[in-house]
Amino acid sequence: MGTNEGMWNASSSGTGIRKRLGALDRRLFRSVADAHLPGFDHVLPRLSRAADNSLLWAAVAGGLALTGRRRMRRAATRGLLAISLASPVVNLLGKQAFARARPSIVDFPLARLGKIPSSHSFPSGHSASAAAFATAVALEAPARVAVPVAVAAGAVCFSRVYTGAHYPGDVLAGTALGVTAALVTKRLWPGQTVIGEARGATTAPLHDLDPEGEGVVAVVNNGAGRDPCTAAAVRKALPRAEVVETEPGEDLMERLKDAAKRARVLAVAGGDGTMNCGAQAAMEHGVPLLPVPAGTFDHFARTLGIETIEEAAAAYRSGQVVAVDVGEIAGRVFLNTASIGIYPFVVDRREEWENKIGKWPALVLAMADVLMHERRPLELVVDGVRRRVWLLFAGNCAYESRGVAPTRRNRLEDGVLDIRMLTAAGRLPRLRAMLSTIGGGAGLSRHYTQWRADTLRVAAPGDPRGEIRLARDGETFTAPGPVVLSKRPRTLLVFRPST
């Protein structure tokens, strides 16, 4: 009897709490119904209708994608992914499980009464989608974008009560589900390169720079540019800078060295391959490098926190310079990665086709070509040990994620090479190597090894001439063996945005 009485009391207590919460919810709804907020009667009903079927958020996502910036595209994609998770949970599970009736609209102000859906009230689907999208955008986008989206999402949530469609409790529950859905996307689609968080060694700031760019020599590689207006944009951002444009077929390294001789600051606009040439010229002449992203990936500039020409100009004006490591392979600098094996062949094939069909289709065909043809692993001697190697990867500084082509670095001045190797045991490890090259972390096996060192020595006894095909920051060349990979710690001075 005592046990049954305890269960009855617990059940009665739970029922009492629900009744009190329901009564509070109704009182809050009535308080909102009785409130008069000048101007809101016209704005909020329209905003609420705009969010029907998440059309408002689809439009915002489209606007973010059209900016062309990677962070904005990722924010748009993550936002739509979060909505796709939140919406079915709310509409197919939550509403059916609770079956709560919509609020009574007796005596509700007709001027702002919205269309009352026929579905159940708890939880609010509009609020879930709004919170999911806003939270997802906040995970990717800077505050100047995330805050206005969050304000709009909050207005949509409030509009659901203000237009008579939901109780406040419905909105709070929908918001909680939306936030949870956005956080779940981090598990389904982890972040890639962390923009601007990689650490460099702090140096004395440069305070006497001309804000208009006097003393800056900017070399723009038109052969690598993603935008034909890059040179004009650089001139607009730094009007007093000397801008040197190079075309395909010119000796880029000589132009960069010539520019570095007379520059106080060497600005380089191009992709990662152009940037490592600029780094070499800057180090030889003892001037700081201003990276101007104008390539396909721009890994180095993005790791420093620079995504646009305007951000590069702002970093220059801030005067904040850090010292970072560079890697060296066969006497040439690399800022991100160097590799031997499958990847140089992929780059070679891609470059053969990209002018005809575009870079991404060419990359897919190049990978298929390497997989389809019976290429043999390279016979290499790696630090004195003979190996049959599909892919040997060396990163400038330690990369956080696993795989033979990782994407994330937390430091740019740790003094180490991050070395990853996939050796041969038939076709499958080659396929794994290709998948890892594409995805960054797939296809690991017992034939994969990873270690860190400050030097690495590689010879090619299987090649009659002892030559090795190499890739550094996405560009290929052939060098006579043996090849030494090494570090030059904190030898490059680069601008980065002020923190």
Steps between C-alpha positions, in 0.01 A plus 500: 500500500784734587660443159177563311438813702849628418444439128164678513657795679780521241249486218286763667806720550595468132147582392497800730823633355368464146180681595693785657731528199198493269331773699816712494529445124143620446554807717814591307315453172221727618757762612647504150149514348415802714828678425511774240840548337489789249613390153515131582143437381616554143849347517467181702205339313686550172821362648314198634349429156840543335633221722230254386663180374840655587487718187655793687798289605540354153520857365758599762701186421493590133626849578785361710597257225502776237768691691748243370677480836572155637387581853171638371441197278575269792265702722222470241554126459514434873188711555296303245634173638391601852149584375480163324570333834275717717193510279414126491569463872252778576230420245510121487590422860447795735161619381361147478631400841356797690195588285456835672214718376570845358442804722151649522475810281184630662546876548839480322582824308384442142758744358784264573326162497687268268390189322455232764635164378289188534786300656563461871661783692788346696784551413520792258640398161570858394701557817692175459601588143591857595713392795661219301599730217623785720707270722653325200594832342657610828719188493656611170450870431654808666296701750411770248301235310393270783351775719252637241393143415450428870293819541281397206461151646401644837243724331352199319475309828327793673272550200354154551360611835423855388288374207307249714647182350683364807532512875837626632576146620463369145753755382749423777481127428541556125796728561670239720450233233635731231814583695555129567460416131759761406748361751440148368618617156848539651505122541360431155711761322805604702666830437794515260790732516472728802527847355737738671565293813840354411760654727811684381789645700415860592743769388519874551211668315573733208355841588644723228333343196327725251129408518467563123771245420809713428799261502287193417581315180214267413561220248176367351520163325229526235569142396381367835220745572142403565396859420621702200446820700750410775757762396237775489372396843853514644549849354173612655584355843857639501503797259867593547635149464694399191307220329688260272292264288646176369356288221520126426839410356693771685770411751298562816792438735715762330219756507447435870871531581523822303197639686638395839826691435321837503209420730456586862209253501458231236134429428425188297162432338444147380449146621716291730754423229547870433516569872788261565701668222423833665610364837833395355557845346395677820739295714792552260458877517394532865158658449163399649246320281140617463293205369214608272265204435426469128526129426280192518566386857722763669575269793787709634319834489187351655700340781624849583142631499507678162221410257460811285707780351333744740603285797856488367507881484360521853768260624766721338362814665487329841878454484477163676778273374575146618791267432406161358680184392554392143579156371766433240513218245786464252598860570151643437268650760157365585248661734239225533591157369743305283440152366646212300307218331142504376424866558764649264362277222147624575614862478680435171189345345274773633716773348485326161119521492393794716524767230257299286243377753564696821699422814248287692396271209868469411582399857235226496625365166860514621417291806311250287797478262741425784267233640417334168854462372733248653743740657753346727599630842829685514808316622639747752753502781344707779744593777714199409214245482391357164125542440242453226305826532167607357501838669740692724368825646690763700319790663658827605422478875277245669152444362226416747287258296605153387529375145753541221360840401387678820373855502535659845799662674502668839856635477727634228818510709548161668824402319383160373403324180179298524584186299237247384568202278290233331698199383401240242314172542293475181229716343293569813752721679531706180123550506525595865771747416281659234202520736720656765631753247139600427350483848790563731434218745360194326663170416753454777647152540786311661713612204463862612763650729536848645781673685658842557857607438704802396664329199422216260727347237354321199687322219367323190723200424231359267532792255789462250586868539415517869240773437188555710175666393389739774207727580517802728191703579322355197777554243727228362866477401770236462813499712811279499519269798563468780250764613515660844191647665577736787367786712600865514342605830357852536678634193207660316336821619135528395216739568189372670181674619515655846329295770 
